[in-house]
Amino acid sequence: MFLIIGGLVLLCFFFEGRYGLDLSDEGFLWYGSQRVLEGEVPLRDFASYDIGRYYWTAAFMKLLGSNGLLSLRAAAMLFQALALWIIFFILINTSSKQNILYWLIALTSLMLWMLPPYRLYDISLPIILTGVLAWLIQQPSRFRYFLTGLTVGLAAVFGRNHGLYGALASVIAILFLHTKSGKTTHFIESLLFWSLGVLLGYSPVLAFLAFVPGFAEAFLDSFKFLLFEIKMTNQPLPVPWPWLLPAGKTSLFLAVRYILRGSFFVAILLFGIIGTVWLVREKLRRRSPSPVFASAVFLTFPYAHYAFSRADMLHLMPAMPPFIIGSISLLSRCSAKAKWLFALVLCVACIFLMLPLHPRISCHFSETCTTMIVAGENLTVDLKTAEKLTILKKISARLLPPNRTLLIAPFSPGAYAMLGRKSPMWDIYALFPRNDAFQQREIERIKMANPYLALIDNSCLDGNNSLCFRKTHPLIYQFINDNFILLNDSTANLSIYMNKR
């Protein structure tokens, strides 16, 4: 099974590794990984996710001798393979013997949700957490408490939200284990070993906080910004409940996919509620539930928070692994007829909803993609992205001197990575409104960098006028208009400015 997983991940890389490009979210990771290779520090020197994924990616870029997208995607897919190896090792060892075809159906259902490449860290981490937590529940011991905590700590290095979700699920699991027989005498000891593991796992960040100048301040500022300024982790979107099919004419294919998407939002909630009731019932009857099922239930509600914080497909994807893994585990204990029927229904639903989102499949059916050279690599991208890339290449070739940088805001940090230029701003992906003090600091950085050009995307996030750059960063926008000459205001909704100096 492990050779099959490795082969499938490798096949996926060769099949669609050169397809698709997102200058926004993928560019956010791509630029940051390049800057790490140049000696910069995430959070301190540029806006970023948590540090783990940057150093993982940069290490592979260094190893492969390339800072392009293919190296970034290869690093992410190796992380994906690691997650799948862990969970199927646990599944196979905690389930009665299953036909290899059943595991292939389960693997297909799970892998369909694992896209695009830059999201693989966020989708792989809940898979790893589900597997390790199940391993703890299967046979609790001091070593397993410690290793579970170590995994939670390492997950937080890659994303503090994953660390929080893993910690919540772990504490619930520890409580569940120590109340199963009505005894709680070893609860503190178990929690202590788990906490020691968390500290060791999170030690890379703790070391950065202690020894990297300026990192602690930037780290705390990121918490303050989320907790006290914007008071949210994502810009919210309405939940696409399956009964709220958009009005107007739509094809049967799109209508079914809309209903399926909303149904999966409902499914993770129902799985969490019904699973919790079932676990309580099993505990009252002094029965041992499936460790994988219990682990999946404990992680469902924490990751449901992530899915509903911005109810789109990109945020539903990391919430799906606990539901799919829990369902696979539960079905493996059912009768053969029920097992195969529901496993196939789940797999077909995943194929119908997710396969069209895979970039190569999307390009094949829409016939609206073209191949371009991006940072020295051949990529096949949709026409909208191709237009952006063409404009950026023309601007760089015709207007930008080789020894000067440019400012690009707010949505395309990947443009810096593609052009090999350093951002003059810390906030490379300027989605959220910023206060005056922050904007003044950014203006000072811009003055120091003295960019030759400024490219401002005039579109607004989610079509919300209050989330346009001129609204979220008014002082910076005014500074650009005062100190740069507007050259063009009509190319793909992009304003092009040249520095007066």
Kinemage of the C-alpha trace (Angstrom):
@kinemage 1
@onewidth
@group {chain A} dominant
@subgroup {mainchain}
@vectorlist {calphas} color= white
{ca met a 1} P 0.000 0.000 0.000
{ca phe a 2} L 2.857 2.350 0.797
{ca leu a 3} L 4.430 1.832 -2.636
{ca ile a 4} L 1.018 2.495 -4.180
{ca ile a 5} L 0.676 5.776 -2.250
{ca gly a 6} L 4.158 6.900 -3.278
{ca gly a 7} L 3.491 5.930 -6.878
{ca leu a 8} L 0.161 7.762 -7.005
{ca val a 9} L 1.605 10.949 -5.510
{ca leu a 10} L 4.487 10.813 -7.993
{ca leu a 11} L 2.032 10.177 -10.831
{ca cys a 12} L -0.043 13.186 -9.754
{ca phe a 13} L 3.077 15.346 -9.789
{ca phe a 14} L 3.983 14.316 -13.330
{ca phe a 15} L 0.355 14.506 -14.474
{ca glu a 16} L -0.493 17.995 -13.219
{ca gly a 17} L 2.631 19.482 -11.621
{ca arg a 18} L 3.022 21.887 -14.547
{ca tyr a 19} L -0.622 22.955 -14.589
{ca gly a 20} L -2.176 25.990 -12.938
{ca leu a 21} L -0.764 29.007 -11.133
{ca asp a 22} L -2.223 31.234 -8.458
{ca leu a 23} L -0.211 34.443 -8.150
{ca ser a 24} L -2.083 35.237 -4.928
{ca asp a 25} L -2.080 32.330 -2.462
{ca glu a 26} L 0.518 30.150 -4.162
{ca gly a 27} L 2.585 33.256 -4.843
{ca phe a 28} L 2.453 34.065 -1.122
{ca leu a 29} L 4.259 30.795 -0.351
{ca trp a 30} L 6.514 30.953 -3.415
{ca tyr a 31} L 7.842 34.452 -2.699
{ca gly a 32} L 8.388 33.674 0.978
{ca ser a 33} L 10.299 30.485 0.219
{ca gln a 34} L 12.551 32.384 -2.176
{ca arg a 35} L 13.241 35.038 0.444
{ca val a 36} L 14.159 32.372 3.006
{ca leu a 37} L 16.799 31.160 0.536
{ca glu a 38} L 18.117 34.730 0.544
{ca gly a 39} L 18.421 34.690 4.340
{ca glu a 40} L 15.228 36.527 5.250
{ca val a 41} L 12.969 35.421 8.119
{ca pro a 42} L 9.215 34.809 7.712
{ca leu a 43} L 6.927 37.138 9.712
{ca arg a 44} L 9.846 39.412 10.564
{ca asp a 45} L 10.935 40.401 7.059
{ca phe a 46} L 7.741 39.747 5.107
{ca ala a 47} L 4.130 38.815 5.794
{ca ser a 48} L 3.827 35.055 5.879
{ca tyr a 49} L 2.243 31.900 7.173
{ca asp a 50} L 4.015 30.213 10.092
{ca ile a 51} L 7.644 29.372 9.479
{ca gly a 52} L 7.569 25.585 9.000
{ca arg a 53} L 6.325 25.370 5.434
{ca tyr a 54} L 8.825 28.014 4.261
{ca tyr a 55} L 11.875 26.219 5.608
{ca trp a 56} L 10.574 22.838 4.401
{ca thr a 57} L 10.047 24.275 0.903
{ca ala a 58} L 13.294 26.265 0.880
{ca ala a 59} L 15.236 23.146 1.905
{ca phe a 60} L 13.920 21.283 -1.133
{ca met a 61} L 14.556 24.253 -3.385
{ca lys a 62} L 18.150 24.281 -2.147
{ca leu a 63} L 18.466 20.522 -2.610
{ca leu a 64} L 17.051 20.639 -6.152
{ca gly a 65} L 19.001 23.763 -7.094
{ca ser a 66} L 15.896 25.672 -8.181
{ca asn a 67} L 13.637 28.313 -6.627
{ca gly a 68} L 10.848 27.747 -9.152
{ca leu a 69} L 7.319 26.458 -8.788
{ca leu a 70} L 8.142 22.847 -9.630
{ca ser a 71} L 10.491 22.610 -6.636
{ca leu a 72} L 7.839 24.202 -4.428
{ca arg a 73} L 5.235 21.717 -5.625
{ca ala a 74} L 7.565 18.743 -5.267
{ca ala a 75} L 8.229 19.698 -1.635
{ca ala a 76} L 4.506 19.982 -0.924
{ca met a 77} L 3.737 16.647 -2.570
{ca leu a 78} L 6.384 14.871 -0.493
{ca phe a 79} L 4.627 16.257 2.584
{ca gln a 80} L 1.375 14.898 1.135
{ca ala a 81} L 2.901 11.429 0.700
{ca leu a 82} L 4.146 11.489 4.308
{ca ala a 83} L 0.625 12.275 5.564
{ca leu a 84} L -0.965 9.514 3.478
{ca trp a 85} L 1.637 6.963 4.602
{ca ile a 86} L 0.892 7.775 8.254
{ca ile a 87} L -2.884 7.561 8.004
{ca phe a 88} L -3.013 4.371 5.934
{ca phe a 89} L -0.505 2.698 8.237
{ca ile a 90} L -2.904 3.425 11.107
{ca leu a 91} L -6.025 2.516 9.118
{ca ile a 92} L -4.657 -0.820 7.940
{ca asn a 93} L -3.394 -1.732 11.416
{ca thr a 94} L -6.620 -0.823 13.236
{ca ser a 95} L -9.073 -2.386 10.787
{ca ser a 96} L -9.918 -5.976 10.034
{ca lys a 97} L -8.334 -7.217 6.840
{ca gln a 98} L -9.724 -5.324 3.844
{ca asn a 99} L -9.569 -5.878 0.120
{ca ile a 100} L -6.867 -3.742 -1.540
{ca leu a 101} L -9.587 -2.323 -3.810
{ca tyr a 102} L -11.371 -0.891 -0.757
{ca trp a 103} L -8.220 0.931 0.325
{ca leu a 104} L -7.737 2.253 -3.215
{ca ile a 105} L -11.282 3.658 -3.202
{ca ala a 106} L -10.583 5.250 0.182
{ca leu a 107} L -7.257 6.655 -1.036
{ca thr a 108} L -8.910 8.104 -4.139
{ca ser a 109} L -11.631 9.787 -2.072
{ca leu a 110} L -9.001 11.403 0.121
{ca met a 111} L -6.514 12.421 -2.577
{ca leu a 112} L -9.180 14.132 -4.664
{ca trp a 113} L -9.415 16.785 -1.940
{ca met a 114} L -5.666 17.343 -1.816
{ca leu a 115} L -5.208 20.331 -4.103
{ca pro a 116} L -3.872 22.766 -5.147
{ca pro a 117} L -0.194 22.094 -4.287
{ca tyr a 118} L 0.275 25.150 -2.064
{ca arg a 119} L -2.659 23.955 0.098
{ca leu a 120} L -1.200 20.492 0.640
{ca tyr a 121} L 0.328 21.477 3.977
{ca asp a 122} L -3.048 22.596 5.320
{ca ile a 123} L -4.762 19.441 4.020
{ca ser a 124} L -2.005 17.042 5.068
{ca leu a 125} L -1.714 18.277 8.658
{ca pro a 126} L -5.255 17.208 9.700
{ca ile a 127} L -4.520 13.805 8.117
{ca ile a 128} L -1.326 13.463 10.175
{ca leu a 129} L -3.077 14.630 13.348
{ca thr a 130} L -5.929 12.161 12.809
{ca gly a 131} L -3.474 9.299 12.371
{ca val a 132} L -1.274 10.108 15.355
{ca leu a 133} L -4.228 10.756 17.653
{ca ala a 134} L -5.740 7.406 16.614
{ca trp a 135} L -2.407 5.752 17.388
{ca leu a 136} L -2.598 7.237 20.906
{ca ile a 137} L -6.195 6.128 21.459
{ca gln a 138} L -5.386 2.614 20.233
{ca gln a 139} L -2.877 1.936 23.032
{ca pro a 140} L -2.174 4.870 25.399
{ca ser a 141} L 1.324 5.040 26.893
{ca arg a 142} L 3.717 7.705 28.107
{ca phe a 143} L 5.671 7.464 24.862
{ca arg a 144} L 2.539 7.829 22.743
{ca tyr a 145} L 1.323 10.820 24.758
{ca phe a 146} L 4.715 12.413 24.225
{ca leu a 147} L 4.792 11.653 20.501
{ca thr a 148} L 1.241 12.949 20.053
{ca gly a 149} L 2.238 16.199 21.730
{ca leu a 150} L 5.370 16.345 19.577
{ca thr a 151} L 3.205 16.049 16.456
{ca val a 152} L 0.846 18.792 17.658
{ca gly a 153} L 3.827 21.055 18.335
{ca leu a 154} L 5.299 20.395 14.887
{ca ala a 155} L 1.890 21.029 13.300
{ca ala a 156} L 1.873 24.449 14.980
{ca val a 157} L 5.265 25.185 13.417
{ca phe a 158} L 3.589 24.801 10.027
{ca gly a 159} L 0.395 26.587 11.057
{ca arg a 160} L -0.604 27.813 14.503
{ca asn a 161} L -4.255 27.090 13.724
{ca his a 162} L -3.372 23.427 13.143
{ca gly a 163} L -1.543 23.382 16.463
{ca leu a 164} L -4.595 24.835 18.195
{ca tyr a 165} L -6.972 22.367 16.535
{ca gly a 166} L -4.661 19.472 17.333
{ca ala a 167} L -4.327 20.618 20.945
{ca leu a 168} L -8.095 20.872 21.425
{ca ala a 169} L -8.631 17.420 19.962
{ca ser a 170} L -5.767 15.970 22.034
{ca val a 171} L -7.113 17.303 25.321
{ca ile a 172} L -10.552 15.895 24.489
{ca ala a 173} L -8.952 12.548 23.625
{ca ile a 174} L -6.943 12.495 26.865
{ca leu a 175} L -10.088 13.237 28.866
{ca phe a 176} L -11.922 10.531 26.947
{ca leu a 177} L -9.187 7.979 27.649
{ca his a 178} L -9.010 8.737 31.367
{ca thr a 179} L -12.730 8.687 31.975
{ca lys a 180} L -13.320 5.491 30.004
{ca ser a 181} L -12.936 3.364 33.108
{ca gly a 182} L -13.952 6.036 35.578
{ca lys a 183} L -10.347 6.582 36.742
{ca thr a 184} L -8.569 9.946 36.423
{ca thr a 185} L -5.494 9.327 38.605
{ca his a 186} L -3.038 9.414 35.683
{ca phe a 187} L -4.627 12.312 33.826
{ca ile a 188} L -2.071 14.899 35.027
{ca glu a 189} L 0.841 12.603 34.200
{ca ser a 190} L -0.503 11.962 30.701
{ca leu a 191} L -1.087 15.656 30.128
{ca leu a 192} L 2.457 16.385 31.332
{ca phe a 193} L 4.060 13.963 28.847
{ca trp a 194} L 1.854 15.347 26.079
{ca ser a 195} L 2.810 18.937 27.026
{ca leu a 196} L 6.522 18.071 26.998
{ca gly a 197} L 6.036 16.731 23.479
{ca val a 198} L 4.273 19.930 22.418
{ca leu a 199} L 7.129 22.049 23.744
{ca leu a 200} L 9.741 19.971 21.939
{ca gly a 201} L 7.734 19.978 18.710
{ca tyr a 202} L 7.266 23.735 18.881
{ca ser a 203} L 10.910 24.312 19.831
{ca pro a 204} L 11.902 25.690 16.373
{ca val a 205} L 9.521 28.619 16.872
{ca leu a 206} L 10.571 28.998 20.513
{ca ala a 207} L 14.192 29.154 19.355
{ca phe a 208} L 13.304 31.833 16.799
{ca leu a 209} L 11.497 33.796 19.517
{ca ala a 210} L 14.535 33.616 21.773
{ca phe a 211} L 17.435 34.022 19.354
{ca val a 212} L 16.299 35.697 16.100
{ca pro a 213} L 16.308 39.488 16.529
{ca gly a 214} L 12.962 41.092 15.751
{ca phe a 215} L 11.073 37.813 15.335
{ca ala a 216} L 9.359 37.877 18.748
{ca glu a 217} L 7.969 41.360 18.105
{ca ala a 218} L 6.676 40.371 14.651
{ca phe a 219} L 5.202 37.146 16.058
{ca leu a 220} L 3.314 39.009 18.785
{ca asp a 221} L 2.177 41.671 16.311
{ca ser a 222} L 0.615 38.972 14.159
{ca phe a 223} L -1.443 37.792 17.138
{ca lys a 224} L -2.456 41.336 18.044
{ca phe a 225} L -3.562 42.004 14.492
{ca leu a 226} L -5.792 38.923 14.382
{ca leu a 227} L -7.185 39.163 17.901
{ca phe a 228} L -7.589 42.905 18.452
{ca glu a 229} L -7.641 44.655 15.075
{ca ile a 230} L -9.510 42.595 12.499
{ca lys a 231} L -10.833 40.124 15.138
{ca met a 232} L -11.094 37.279 12.622
{ca thr a 233} L -8.884 34.828 10.776
{ca asn a 234} L -10.517 35.153 7.350
{ca gln a 235} L -12.840 37.404 5.410
{ca pro a 236} L -16.148 35.516 5.853
{ca leu a 237} L -18.309 34.243 3.015
{ca pro a 238} L -21.915 32.977 3.233
{ca val a 239} L -22.260 29.227 3.655
{ca pro a 240} L -23.439 27.560 0.406
{ca trp a 241} L -26.126 25.448 2.061
{ca pro a 242} L -27.384 22.811 -0.410
{ca trp a 243} L -30.949 24.108 -0.216
{ca leu a 244} L -29.888 27.614 -1.291
{ca leu a 245} L -29.359 26.857 -4.974
{ca pro a 246} L -28.647 30.187 -6.735
{ca ala a 247} L -31.593 31.640 -8.635
{ca gly a 248} L -31.492 31.769 -12.407
{ca lys a 249} L -30.619 29.327 -15.136
{ca thr a 250} L -27.839 26.879 -14.451
{ca ser a 251} L -26.884 23.535 -15.972
{ca leu a 252} L -27.754 20.279 -14.241
{ca phe a 253} L -24.034 19.563 -13.844
{ca leu a 254} L -23.368 22.832 -11.984
{ca ala a 255} L -26.541 22.484 -9.899
{ca val a 256} L -25.524 18.993 -8.735
{ca arg a 257} L -22.012 20.187 -7.898
{ca tyr a 258} L -23.426 23.121 -5.910
{ca ile a 259} L -25.674 20.769 -3.939
{ca leu a 260} L -22.770 18.393 -3.322
{ca arg a 261} L -20.557 21.217 -2.070
{ca gly a 262} L -23.215 22.380 0.382
{ca ser a 263} L -23.913 18.792 1.408
{ca phe a 264} L -20.299 18.308 2.454
{ca phe a 265} L -20.556 21.390 4.697
{ca val a 266} L -23.611 19.775 6.289
{ca ala a 267} L -21.898 16.370 6.419
{ca ile a 268} L -18.961 17.481 8.565
{ca leu a 269} L -21.369 18.993 11.106
{ca leu a 270} L -23.576 15.898 11.208
{ca phe a 271} L -20.546 13.637 11.434
{ca gly a 272} L -19.289 15.583 14.444
{ca ile a 273} L -22.657 15.589 16.218
{ca ile a 274} L -23.641 11.981 15.508
{ca gly a 275} L -20.095 10.748 16.106
{ca thr a 276} L -19.936 12.471 19.500
{ca val a 277} L -23.267 10.934 20.560
{ca trp a 278} L -22.105 7.511 19.409
{ca leu a 279} L -18.787 7.782 21.300
{ca val a 280} L -20.586 8.794 24.493
{ca arg a 281} L -22.935 5.837 24.100
{ca glu a 282} L -20.014 3.466 23.565
{ca lys a 283} L -18.263 4.818 26.635
{ca leu a 284} L -21.345 4.379 28.761
{ca arg a 285} L -21.548 0.786 27.556
{ca arg a 286} L -17.820 0.348 28.317
{ca arg a 287} L -17.028 -0.532 24.711
{ca ser a 288} L -13.870 0.495 22.890
{ca pro a 289} L -14.669 2.443 19.714
{ca ser a 290} L -12.522 2.427 16.594
{ca pro a 291} L -9.457 4.562 17.422
{ca val a 292} L -9.481 6.137 13.960
{ca phe a 293} L -13.178 6.953 14.165
{ca ala a 294} L -12.778 8.500 17.628
{ca ser a 295} L -9.785 10.551 16.492
{ca ala a 296} L -11.680 11.807 13.444
{ca val a 297} L -14.647 12.849 15.575
{ca phe a 298} L -12.424 14.750 18.016
{ca leu a 299} L -10.866 16.708 15.138
{ca thr a 300} L -14.075 17.358 13.202
{ca phe a 301} L -15.383 20.375 15.096
{ca pro a 302} L -12.019 22.196 15.335
{ca tyr a 303} L -11.554 21.886 11.578
{ca ala a 304} L -15.213 22.727 10.939
{ca his a 305} L -14.349 26.122 12.437
{ca tyr a 306} L -11.785 26.546 9.665
{ca ala a 307} L -14.240 25.526 6.949
{ca phe a 308} L -16.954 27.914 8.098
{ca ser a 309} L -14.583 30.841 8.772
{ca arg a 310} L -14.581 31.433 5.005
{ca ala a 311} L -17.051 29.035 3.447
{ca asp a 312} L -15.414 28.325 0.107
{ca met a 313} L -13.804 25.223 -1.358
{ca leu a 314} L -10.264 26.201 -0.322
{ca his a 315} L -11.333 26.273 3.336
{ca leu a 316} L -13.589 23.221 3.113
{ca met a 317} L -10.696 21.065 1.843
{ca pro a 318} L -8.679 20.913 5.121
{ca ala a 319} L -11.891 20.139 7.049
{ca met a 320} L -12.702 17.096 4.916
{ca pro a 321} L -9.933 14.605 5.917
{ca pro a 322} L -11.319 13.840 9.416
{ca phe a 323} L -14.778 13.242 7.909
{ca ile a 324} L -13.490 11.034 5.072
{ca ile a 325} L -11.049 9.104 7.292
{ca gly a 326} L -13.692 8.606 9.977
{ca ser a 327} L -16.197 7.405 7.394
{ca ile a 328} L -13.638 4.989 5.900
{ca ser a 329} L -12.888 3.581 9.338
{ca leu a 330} L -16.569 3.213 10.238
{ca leu a 331} L -17.479 1.587 6.923
{ca ser a 332} L -14.657 -0.930 7.241
{ca arg a 333} L -16.565 -2.455 10.168
{ca cys a 334} L -19.899 -2.638 8.357
{ca ser a 335} L -21.328 -5.501 6.362
{ca ala a 336} L -19.781 -6.033 2.941
{ca lys a 337} L -22.854 -4.718 1.114
{ca ala a 338} L -23.118 -1.507 3.157
{ca lys a 339} L -19.358 -0.968 3.125
{ca trp a 340} L -18.984 -1.126 -0.642
{ca leu a 341} L -22.175 0.795 -1.371
{ca phe a 342} L -21.396 3.795 0.832
{ca ala a 343} L -17.666 3.795 0.015
{ca leu a 344} L -18.488 3.959 -3.696
{ca val a 345} L -21.134 6.660 -3.172
{ca leu a 346} L -18.625 8.760 -1.211
{ca cys a 347} L -15.924 8.257 -3.853
{ca val a 348} L -18.247 9.121 -6.753
{ca ala a 349} L -19.433 12.266 -4.932
{ca cys a 350} L -15.803 13.318 -4.392
{ca ile a 351} L -14.959 12.658 -8.042
{ca phe a 352} L -17.963 14.600 -9.307
{ca leu a 353} L -17.246 17.611 -7.083
{ca met a 354} L -13.455 17.706 -7.008
{ca leu a 355} L -12.145 16.311 -10.299
{ca pro a 356} L -13.209 19.402 -12.324
{ca leu a 357} L -11.161 21.547 -9.917
{ca his a 358} L -7.905 19.771 -10.739
{ca pro a 359} L -6.060 22.135 -13.098
{ca arg a 360} L -5.193 19.660 -15.846
{ca ile a 361} L -8.747 18.310 -15.978
{ca ser a 362} L -10.127 21.848 -15.961
{ca cys a 363} L -7.834 22.816 -18.845
{ca his a 364} L -8.741 19.717 -20.832
{ca phe a 365} L -12.500 20.279 -20.708
{ca ser a 366} L -12.584 24.075 -20.888
{ca glu a 367} L -9.935 24.303 -23.625
{ca thr a 368} L -9.072 27.778 -22.306
{ca cys a 369} L -5.484 27.201 -21.189
{ca thr a 370} L -2.162 28.059 -22.738
{ca thr a 371} L 1.462 27.133 -22.053
{ca met a 372} L 3.875 29.843 -20.937
{ca ile a 373} L 7.392 30.109 -19.529
{ca val a 374} L 7.203 31.264 -15.908
{ca ala a 375} L 10.536 31.903 -14.182
{ca gly a 376} L 12.236 29.551 -16.620
{ca glu a 377} L 9.674 26.723 -16.308
{ca asn a 378} L 6.930 25.645 -18.719
{ca leu a 379} L 3.502 25.953 -17.099
{ca thr a 380} L 0.006 25.566 -18.540
{ca val a 381} L -2.324 28.199 -17.094
{ca asp a 382} L -5.812 29.546 -17.713
{ca leu a 383} L -6.204 32.508 -20.046
{ca lys a 384} L -6.916 35.010 -17.252
{ca thr a 385} L -3.675 34.119 -15.490
{ca ala a 386} L -1.847 34.088 -18.826
{ca glu a 387} L -3.023 37.652 -19.463
{ca lys a 388} L -1.666 38.777 -16.082
{ca leu a 389} L 1.652 37.046 -16.693
{ca thr a 390} L 1.974 38.586 -20.153
{ca ile a 391} L 1.298 42.078 -18.799
{ca leu a 392} L 3.853 41.608 -16.009
{ca lys a 393} L 6.475 40.358 -18.446
{ca lys a 394} L 5.902 43.282 -20.819
{ca ile a 395} L 6.037 45.843 -18.009
{ca ser a 396} L 9.222 44.291 -16.632
{ca ala a 397} L 10.911 44.130 -20.042
{ca arg a 398} L 9.911 47.601 -21.258
{ca leu a 399} L 9.789 49.751 -18.123
{ca leu a 400} L 11.749 48.193 -15.263
{ca pro a 401} L 15.542 48.673 -15.076
{ca pro a 402} L 17.462 45.523 -14.079
{ca asn a 403} L 18.743 47.008 -10.812
{ca arg a 404} L 15.417 48.427 -9.565
{ca thr a 405} L 12.457 46.838 -7.828
{ca leu a 406} L 8.743 47.507 -8.085
{ca leu a 407} L 5.712 47.606 -5.809
{ca ile a 408} L 2.831 45.222 -6.564
{ca ala a 409} L -0.369 45.390 -4.508
{ca pro a 410} L -2.522 43.955 -3.197
{ca phe a 411} L -3.217 40.490 -4.629
{ca ser a 412} L -0.201 39.116 -6.529
{ca pro a 413} L 2.861 38.386 -4.353
{ca gly a 414} L 3.744 35.658 -6.852
{ca ala a 415} L 4.648 38.403 -9.337
{ca tyr a 416} L 7.696 39.267 -7.197
{ca ala a 417} L 8.755 35.616 -7.234
{ca met a 418} L 8.233 35.332 -10.992
{ca leu a 419} L 10.241 38.479 -11.709
{ca gly a 420} L 12.905 37.740 -9.097
{ca arg a 421} L 12.378 41.067 -7.302
{ca lys a 422} L 12.170 41.905 -3.607
{ca ser a 423} L 8.977 43.498 -2.318
{ca pro a 424} L 9.419 47.043 -0.974
{ca met a 425} L 6.557 46.380 1.458
{ca trp a 426} L 6.344 43.949 4.372
{ca asp a 427} L 2.670 43.259 3.654
{ca ile a 428} L 3.100 41.393 0.381
{ca tyr a 429} L -0.553 40.246 0.296
{ca ala a 430} L -2.511 43.259 1.497
{ca leu a 431} L -6.003 41.850 2.057
{ca phe a 432} L -7.012 43.355 5.406
{ca pro a 433} L -7.461 46.997 6.471
{ca arg a 434} L -4.438 48.412 8.308
{ca asn a 435} L -4.203 51.233 10.823
{ca asp a 436} L -2.355 54.499 10.211
{ca ala a 437} L 0.736 53.536 12.233
{ca phe a 438} L 1.234 50.355 10.220
{ca gln a 439} L 0.788 52.203 6.932
{ca gln a 440} L 3.334 54.847 7.945
{ca arg a 441} L 5.887 52.118 8.628
{ca glu a 442} L 5.172 50.640 5.205
{ca ile a 443} L 5.602 54.049 3.589
{ca glu a 444} L 9.039 54.350 5.211
{ca arg a 445} L 9.971 50.947 3.777
{ca ile a 446} L 8.799 52.055 0.336
{ca lys a 447} L 10.896 55.210 0.594
{ca met a 448} L 13.968 53.167 1.535
{ca ala a 449} L 13.468 50.676 -1.309
{ca asn a 450} L 12.683 53.456 -3.807
{ca pro a 451} L 10.734 51.224 -6.274
{ca tyr a 452} L 10.824 52.317 -9.907
{ca leu a 453} L 7.247 51.208 -10.627
{ca ala a 454} L 4.045 50.636 -8.660
{ca leu a 455} L 1.337 48.297 -9.967
{ca ile a 456} L -1.979 48.601 -8.139
{ca asp a 457} L -4.786 46.145 -8.799
{ca asn a 458} L -8.017 48.152 -8.531
{ca ser a 459} L -10.295 45.141 -8.085
{ca cys a 460} L -11.857 44.498 -4.674
{ca leu a 461} L -11.777 41.298 -2.631
{ca asp a 462} L -15.092 39.441 -2.970
{ca gly a 463} L -16.426 42.416 -4.937
{ca asn a 464} L -16.664 44.373 -1.680
{ca asn a 465} L -15.827 48.054 -2.276
{ca ser a 466} L -14.579 48.470 1.302
{ca leu a 467} L -11.891 45.844 0.619
{ca cys a 468} L -10.236 47.648 -2.310
{ca phe a 469} L -6.615 48.644 -1.728
{ca arg a 470} L -7.507 52.337 -1.791
{ca lys a 471} L -9.855 51.653 1.161
{ca thr a 472} L -7.814 49.151 3.162
{ca his a 473} L -4.521 51.095 2.780
{ca pro a 474} L -5.568 54.698 2.066
{ca leu a 475} L -2.348 56.335 3.273
{ca ile a 476} L -0.163 54.104 1.103
{ca tyr a 477} L -2.500 54.625 -1.858
{ca gln a 478} L -2.289 58.389 -1.388
{ca phe a 479} L 1.511 58.225 -1.052
{ca ile a 480} L 1.739 56.404 -4.378
{ca asn a 481} L -0.485 58.961 -6.097
{ca asp a 482} L 1.559 61.829 -4.636
{ca asn a 483} L 4.985 60.411 -5.448
{ca phe a 484} L 4.444 58.409 -8.643
{ca ile a 485} L 3.234 59.352 -12.111
{ca leu a 486} L 0.200 57.451 -13.368
{ca leu a 487} L 1.101 55.895 -16.742
{ca asn a 488} L -1.897 53.714 -17.464
{ca asp a 489} L -5.210 53.115 -15.746
{ca ser a 490} L -7.006 50.759 -18.087
{ca thr a 491} L -4.914 47.583 -18.513
{ca ala a 492} L -6.737 44.634 -16.901
{ca asn a 493} L -7.983 46.863 -14.081
{ca leu a 494} L -4.353 47.625 -13.254
{ca ser a 495} L -2.961 51.089 -12.516
{ca ile a 496} L 0.688 51.477 -13.538
{ca tyr a 497} L 2.739 54.201 -11.833
{ca met a 498} L 6.332 55.375 -12.345
{ca asn a 499} L 8.368 56.871 -9.518
{ca lys a 500} L 8.950 60.616 -9.878
{ca arg a 501} L 12.458 60.243 -8.451
